[in-house]
Structure formats: structure tokens, C-alpha cells
């Protein structure tokens, strides 16, 4: 088989799968499927309550410090480079920047849960 035949077969298969996936499911869901699952109880309130912004702040801080660990992981190997002072300077600058950002958030009250 040549390339054009393979492309034509893959285009036909993908188009067929898209059409089946679009037309196969039920297009008129009833109220039972649209209601939130509450373990057999009647829904007690709105299921779409917004999250607090503090939740997202803690999640972003977690990701930031998790990324810091990933950046500092090759540090023991990097100290064996010909110029370890540059490695230590860059590492110290990353840690200093993150520490200053955390101190700023702390002093602004961004990490307080109770208002």
C-alpha cells in the first residue's frame, strides 16, 4: 500500500468513528440523567457551587513548589560541572525568588483561610 491509500483509509475510519460517536448516544436526556448524583437522596442544593479562590491559590502554590523540587533535582549533578559557583548562584536566586513570593503572599494575607 502506498501513502495515499493509507491516508484515505485512516480518513475514512476516523470520519466513520466521529459520525458513530455523534449519532449513537441518546440526544434527548431525561431529568434523571441531568440531576446530580446524591446517593439516592433528593438534591439538597445547587450542585454547581463555585470554588473559593483560596482553593486555587493553594493549588497554584503547591504546583509552584512542586516545580521548584523538579528544578532543584539535578543540583547534586550540576555541582560537578566546571563552574559550580554559577550553579549555586542560579539555585540561590530561584530559592530567594520563591521565598520572597511566599513572604509577600503571607504578609498580604493571601494564605489565611478565615476572613
Secondary structure, DSSP 4 states (H G I P E B T S, - for coil): --HHHHHHHHHHHHHHHHHHHHHSS-SS--HHHHSPP-TTSPP-S-S-PPPPHHHHHHHHHHHHHHHHHHHHTTHHHHTTSS-HHHHHHHHHHHHHHHHHHHHHHHHHTTT-S--
